Amino acid sequence: MSKFRYALLDQASLNELGHFDALAEAVESRARFVAAAPEAADDLEIWDQDDDVLVELEPEKRRPAPAA
């Protein structure tokens, strides 16, 4: 079992982008990556390493917010 429960993965490059104790931290980190590179939104996944499952995000959290 991993020291951290959640992992942020980039499926396009197969890189691990971070490990987190709390889901909120992983979601926040993913949002920062998506804000910097919106085209990568579909490739960035959060995995629950304890249960070995993909964390399903709400649609509004998967894509960057539209520009105001």
N, C-alpha and C positions, 0 to 999 in steps of 0.2 A: 504494500500500500504506500502511496506517495505521502510525503510530508504535508503537501498542500492538497486541498480537495479539488479545486478547479484549475483547468488548464485552458489557455487561449491558444488555439491552433490555427495556422494558415494552411488550408488544404492545398492551395496552389503551389506553395513552396515546400510543404511538409515541415515547416519550422514551428517550434513552440515559441510563442511570443510572450508568455508569462504564466506564472503560477500564483494562485490566490487562495486564501483561507475562506473568503466569503464570496458568494455569488455576486453580490452588489459590486464588489471590487472588480471582478472579471467583466461584468457588463459595462462598467465605467471605462475600463481600459479598452475594451473592444470599441466602444463609442468613440474614443480618441483616435484609434486607428482608422475607423470608418470616416471620421471627419477629415482626416488628412488624406485619405485615399478612398473616396466613395465607391470607386469601381471594384474594390476588394471586398465589399460588404458580403457578398454571397460566399466568399471563401473563408471568412473568419468564423470559427466555431468555438463554442465553449463546451468543454467536456467535464462531466462529473467523474473524477478519477476513482472515487470510492465505489461508485455503482457502475462505472465503465459505460456511461450513456451520454449521448449528445443532449445538451440542455436546449430545449425548444424555447426560443425567444418569441415574444409577441411581435407581430409584424411591424409595429411602429418602432421597435428597438432594433430591428434588423437593418433598416435603411437610414441614411442620414436625414435629418429634418430638412424640409424644403427651405430654401433661402427666403428671407423676409422681404 
